[in-house]
Amino acid sequence: MTGGELLKDIPDRALAVYAHPDDPDISCGGTLASWAVQGSEIDVVICASGDKGSPDPSERPEKLVEKRAAEVNEAAVLLGLRSVRALGRSDGEFENDGDLRRELVTLVRALRPAVVVCPDPTAVFFGSHHYNHRDHRTVGWAVLDAVAPAASSPLYFPGTGDAHQVSLVLMSGSLEPDCWVDVTETMGAKLEAVACHQSQLTDANDWFASALRDGAEEAGRQVGVKYAEAFRRLALS
């Protein structure tokens, strides 16, 4: 028995925009890999450098940034991404301001994706023990503000390219998902990509992989497939 809509259309181009280096792989890696293997051109934008992503007070931020950039590049190959672009902002210190929106509008107009994937900024509290990272919420709002109406309206941010209308935004990590993507064939690639982020996983790789697999199984049950990733959909045209 199914409980939602399974998205089957494959975009010719898609852009995923997330806060930290490991976020897209965790949030939608199976979807990106599935689209890529079916011929989509997939680009990823990482807004923050990951300079604070360590519990070790002796960790040197500049070394951590280098390490995490290498992990991103390794994961990108496994997912079949066309490109990964790093905006290099410092963790926890950037805002949904005109500078960030200008950068995102410039990229949307240059890459011209049909679909944009990003965090759901309205998802804040997950039970009584976890709430959504500030950077995830900031990026989610910035992406929405950049694609509607800015990127599609020529008078916003002149000099950043021709206006472009994104057709669909898919928001991951939502408390109100209404569509799902079958990632049964690419769940392995997702887990391999996530495992590249050793600076974050340390000794927790097996536990984390199991948690991701369990989550994908639960999502898959909603639409009658083995593994799925869930999204909240915003149709813009």
BAKOLTI-217013 format. One record per residue (C-alpha): residue number from 1; residue in three letters; x negated, y, z negated. Coordinates in nm, 4 decimals. Each point is the difference from the previous one (the first is absolute). Example, Ala and Ser with C-alpha at 12.3 -4.5 7.8 and 13.67 -1.06 7.14 Angstrom:
REM residues 2
 seq type        X        Y        Z
   1  ALA  -1.2300  -0.4500  -0.7800
   2  SER  -0.1370   0.3440   0.0660
REM end
This chain:
REM residues 237
 seq type        X        Y        Z
   1  MET   0.0000   0.0000   0.0000
   2  THR  -0.1444   0.3383   0.0943
   3  GLY   0.0354   0.3222  -0.1969
   4  GLY  -0.1405   0.2677   0.2292
   5  GLU  -0.1068   0.0964   0.3487
   6  LEU  -0.3095  -0.1535   0.1541
   7  LEU  -0.1829   0.2500   0.2202
   8  LYS  -0.1064  -0.1649   0.3241
   9  ASP  -0.0909   0.2957   0.2215
  10  ILE  -0.3748   0.0429   0.0511
  11  PRO  -0.1164   0.3627   0.0283
  12  ASP  -0.2463   0.0836   0.2741
  13  ARG  -0.1844   0.2214  -0.2497
  14  ALA   0.0204   0.0179  -0.3780
  15  LEU  -0.1715   0.2137  -0.2615
  16  ALA  -0.0328  -0.0994  -0.3660
  17  VAL  -0.0885   0.2744  -0.2488
  18  TYR  -0.0953  -0.0888  -0.3566
  19  ALA  -0.1856   0.1435  -0.2956
  20  HIS  -0.2785  -0.2420  -0.0928
  21  PRO  -0.2231  -0.2338   0.2018
  22  ASP   0.1789  -0.3214  -0.1025
  23  ASP   0.3577   0.1357   0.0131
  24  PRO   0.0971  -0.0781   0.3614
  25  ASP  -0.1296  -0.3571  -0.0183
  26  ILE   0.1950  -0.0662  -0.3197
  27  SER   0.3133   0.1872   0.1036
  28  CYS   0.0440  -0.0942   0.3648
  29  GLY  -0.3028  -0.1979   0.1176
  30  GLY   0.2119  -0.2876   0.1265
  31  THR   0.2189   0.2333   0.2031
  32  LEU  -0.2930   0.1851   0.1536
  33  ALA  -0.1728  -0.3268   0.0906
  34  SER   0.3209  -0.1411   0.1484
  35  TRP   0.0527   0.3038   0.2178
  36  ALA  -0.3652   0.0078   0.1048
  37  VAL  -0.0047  -0.3624   0.1117
  38  GLN   0.3096   0.0722   0.2097
  39  GLY  -0.1663   0.2875   0.1795
  40  SER   0.0612   0.3097  -0.2115
  41  GLU  -0.2675   0.2645  -0.0375
  42  ILE  -0.0321   0.0490  -0.3757
  43  ASP  -0.1763   0.2911  -0.1666
  44  VAL  -0.0412   0.0515  -0.3740
  45  VAL  -0.0659   0.3189  -0.1948
  46  ILE  -0.1423  -0.0138  -0.3535
  47  CYS   0.0451   0.3308  -0.1810
  48  ALA  -0.2158  -0.0552  -0.3100
  49  SER  -0.3568  -0.1254  -0.0139
  50  GLY   0.0488  -0.2395  -0.2906
  51  ASP  -0.2626   0.1805  -0.2048
  52  LYS   0.1732  -0.0689  -0.3330
  53  GLY   0.1073  -0.3598   0.0661
  54  SER  -0.2159  -0.1693  -0.2627
  55  PRO   0.0361  -0.0775  -0.3731
  56  ASP  -0.3795   0.0227  -0.0385
  57  PRO  -0.1046   0.3419  -0.1401
  58  SER  -0.3531  -0.0514   0.1323
  59  GLU   0.1187  -0.0441   0.3597
  60  ARG  -0.1344   0.2724   0.2279
  61  PRO   0.2918   0.1445   0.1980
  62  GLU  -0.2039   0.0518   0.3172
  63  LYS  -0.1102  -0.3645  -0.0015
  64  LEU   0.3553  -0.1154  -0.0643
  65  VAL   0.1215   0.2027   0.2970
  66  GLU  -0.2590  -0.1657   0.2251
  67  LYS   0.0934  -0.3439  -0.1269
  68  ARG   0.3699   0.0563   0.0498
  69  ALA  -0.0499   0.1391   0.3508
  70  ALA  -0.1856  -0.3175   0.0949
  71  GLU   0.2840  -0.2085  -0.1442
  72  VAL   0.2537   0.1946   0.2078
  73  ASN  -0.1943  -0.0605   0.3195
  74  GLU  -0.0297  -0.3719  -0.0714
  75  ALA   0.3729  -0.0281  -0.0691
  76  ALA   0.0882   0.1990   0.3128
  77  VAL  -0.1659  -0.2602   0.2203
  78  LEU   0.1998  -0.2790  -0.1624
  79  LEU   0.3287   0.1850   0.0535
  80  GLY  -0.0817   0.0962   0.3590
  81  LEU   0.0241   0.3756  -0.0560
  82  ARG  -0.0994   0.2422   0.2741
  83  SER  -0.1423   0.2567  -0.2419
  84  VAL  -0.0240   0.1086  -0.3620
  85  ARG  -0.0377   0.3695  -0.0797
  86  ALA  -0.1069   0.1245  -0.3422
  87  LEU   0.1061   0.3476  -0.1112
  88  GLY  -0.2399  -0.0168  -0.2972
  89  ARG   0.2029   0.1678  -0.2707
  90  SER  -0.0838  -0.0696  -0.3626
  91  ASP   0.2229  -0.2437  -0.1869
  92  GLY   0.2659   0.1706  -0.2079
  93  GLU  -0.0976   0.3520   0.1063
  94  PHE   0.1794   0.0658   0.3273
  95  GLU   0.3413   0.1498   0.0622
  96  ASN   0.2735  -0.0092   0.2600
  97  ASP  -0.1140   0.3381   0.1258
  98  GLY  -0.0357   0.1715   0.3343
  99  ASP  -0.3533  -0.1302   0.0546
 100  LEU   0.0998  -0.3643  -0.0417
 101  ARG   0.3138   0.0401   0.2099
 102  ARG  -0.2001   0.1711   0.2749
 103  GLU  -0.2435  -0.2942   0.0114
 104  LEU   0.2839  -0.2498   0.0137
 105  VAL   0.1898   0.1945   0.2667
 106  THR  -0.3188   0.0222   0.2070
 107  LEU  -0.0431  -0.3773  -0.0189
 108  VAL   0.3646  -0.0755   0.0770
 109  ARG  -0.0139   0.2275   0.3046
 110  ALA  -0.3281  -0.1522   0.1180
 111  LEU   0.0897  -0.3667  -0.0572
 112  ARG   0.3724   0.0355   0.0873
 113  PRO   0.1329  -0.3011  -0.1918
 114  ALA   0.3529  -0.1279   0.0430
 115  VAL  -0.0012  -0.1265  -0.3594
 116  VAL  -0.1658   0.1426  -0.3092
 117  VAL  -0.0455  -0.2121  -0.3126
 118  CYS  -0.0602   0.1588  -0.3422
 119  PRO   0.0834  -0.0382  -0.3705
 120  ASP   0.3521   0.0738  -0.1217
 121  PRO  -0.0507   0.3129  -0.2124
 122  THR   0.3343  -0.0414  -0.1747
 123  ALA  -0.1092  -0.3280  -0.1623
 124  VAL  -0.1327   0.1035  -0.3400
 125  PHE   0.0792  -0.2459  -0.2796
 126  PHE  -0.0443  -0.3748   0.0485
 127  GLY   0.1477  -0.1571  -0.3123
 128  SER  -0.1238   0.1140  -0.3393
 129  HIS  -0.3722  -0.0596   0.0474
 130  HIS  -0.0984   0.1616   0.3294
 131  TYR   0.0592   0.3204   0.1904
 132  ASN  -0.1125   0.1044   0.3441
 133  HIS  -0.3395   0.1667   0.0334
 134  ARG   0.0121   0.3759   0.0495
 135  ASP  -0.2098  -0.0237   0.3171
 136  HIS   0.2454  -0.2467   0.1560
 137  ARG   0.2907   0.2351  -0.0653
 138  THR  -0.1942   0.3021   0.1261
 139  VAL  -0.0941  -0.1753   0.3247
 140  GLY   0.3536  -0.1249   0.0533
 141  TRP   0.1488   0.3488  -0.0222
 142  ALA  -0.2791   0.1501   0.2112
 143  VAL   0.0588  -0.2546   0.2771
 144  LEU   0.3749   0.0600   0.0017
 145  ASP  -0.0514   0.3763   0.0079
 146  ALA  -0.2561  -0.0365   0.2797
 147  VAL   0.2151  -0.2125   0.2299
 148  ALA   0.3330   0.1746  -0.0645
 149  PRO   0.0152   0.2652   0.1090
 150  ALA  -0.3588   0.1207   0.0353
 151  ALA  -0.1530  -0.2360   0.2599
 152  SER   0.3075   0.0176   0.2213
 153  SER   0.0364   0.3790  -0.0137
 154  PRO  -0.2463   0.1919   0.2196
 155  LEU  -0.0034   0.3123  -0.2169
 156  TYR  -0.1382  -0.1904  -0.2990
 157  PHE  -0.3797   0.0009  -0.0190
 158  PRO  -0.0827   0.1495   0.3410
 159  GLY  -0.3210  -0.1222   0.1549
 160  THR   0.0393  -0.3570  -0.1262
 161  GLY   0.1282  -0.1556   0.3233
 162  ASP   0.3302  -0.0513   0.1744
 163  ALA   0.3068  -0.0671  -0.2154
 164  HIS   0.0849  -0.3672  -0.0504
 165  GLN   0.3161  -0.1605  -0.1357
 166  VAL  -0.0564  -0.3104  -0.2121
 167  SER   0.2910  -0.2382   0.0504
 168  LEU  -0.0160  -0.1989  -0.3217
 169  VAL  -0.1599   0.0237  -0.3438
 170  LEU  -0.0348  -0.3167  -0.2068
 171  MET  -0.0672   0.0566  -0.3702
 172  SER  -0.1645  -0.2786  -0.1981
 173  GLY   0.0203  -0.0616  -0.3728
 174  SER   0.3607   0.1135  -0.0028
 175  LEU   0.2572  -0.0713  -0.2670
 176  GLU   0.2632   0.0217   0.2738
 177  PRO  -0.1257  -0.2115   0.2920
 178  ASP   0.2382  -0.0457   0.2897
 179  CYS  -0.2125  -0.1732   0.2632
 180  TRP  -0.2650  -0.2676   0.0126
 181  VAL  -0.2819  -0.1118   0.2300
 182  ASP  -0.0836  -0.3696   0.0406
 183  VAL  -0.3672  -0.0450  -0.0917
 184  THR  -0.0006  -0.3792  -0.0155
 185  GLU  -0.2640  -0.0283   0.2742
 186  THR  -0.2217   0.2779  -0.1383
 187  MET   0.0199  -0.0538  -0.3766
 188  GLY  -0.3404  -0.1659   0.0139
 189  ALA  -0.1539   0.3007   0.1732
 190  LYS   0.1566   0.2318  -0.2585
 191  LEU  -0.1463  -0.1992  -0.2893
 192  GLU  -0.3412  -0.0096   0.1668
 193  ALA   0.0126   0.3768   0.0531
 194  VAL   0.0982   0.0631  -0.3605
 195  ALA  -0.2830  -0.2257  -0.1154
 196  CYS  -0.2461   0.2321   0.1740
 197  HIS   0.0619   0.2577  -0.2738
 198  GLN  -0.2305  -0.1647  -0.2511
 199  SER  -0.0719   0.3289  -0.1772
 200  GLN   0.3634  -0.0051  -0.1151
 201  LEU   0.0665  -0.3701  -0.0465
 202  THR  -0.3128  -0.1003  -0.1934
 203  ASP   0.0963  -0.3427  -0.1409
 204  ALA   0.3728   0.0347   0.0621
 205  ASN   0.0120  -0.1007   0.3654
 206  ASP   0.1749  -0.3348  -0.0512
 207  TRP   0.2592   0.1464  -0.2362
 208  PHE   0.0669   0.2970   0.2264
 209  ALA   0.0289  -0.2154   0.3116
 210  SER   0.2519  -0.2190  -0.1793
 211  ALA   0.2011   0.3056  -0.1069
 212  LEU   0.0045   0.1351   0.3557
 213  ARG   0.1053  -0.3365   0.1368
 214  ASP   0.2799  -0.0284  -0.2563
 215  GLY   0.1226   0.3494   0.0890
 216  ALA  -0.0023  -0.0816   0.3705
 217  GLU   0.1904  -0.3221  -0.0633
 218  GLU   0.2660   0.1893  -0.1949
 219  ALA   0.0275   0.2572   0.2800
 220  GLY   0.0190  -0.2800   0.2558
 221  ARG   0.2952  -0.1574  -0.1782
 222  GLN   0.1974   0.3181   0.0656
 223  VAL  -0.0171  -0.0588   0.3749
 224  GLY  -0.0469  -0.3748   0.0297
 225  VAL  -0.3719  -0.0183   0.0815
 226  LYS  -0.2962  -0.1351  -0.1942
 227  TYR  -0.1818   0.3300  -0.0567
 228  ALA   0.1135   0.3588   0.0544
 229  GLU  -0.0828   0.3584  -0.0915
 230  ALA   0.2818   0.2332  -0.1032
 231  PHE   0.0511   0.3645   0.0951
 232  ARG   0.2406   0.2872  -0.0322
 233  ARG   0.0818   0.1323   0.3447
 234  LEU   0.0399   0.3595   0.1185
 235  ALA   0.1112   0.0312   0.3635
 236  LEU  -0.0952   0.3424   0.1365
 237  SER   0.1229  -0.0286   0.3566
REM end
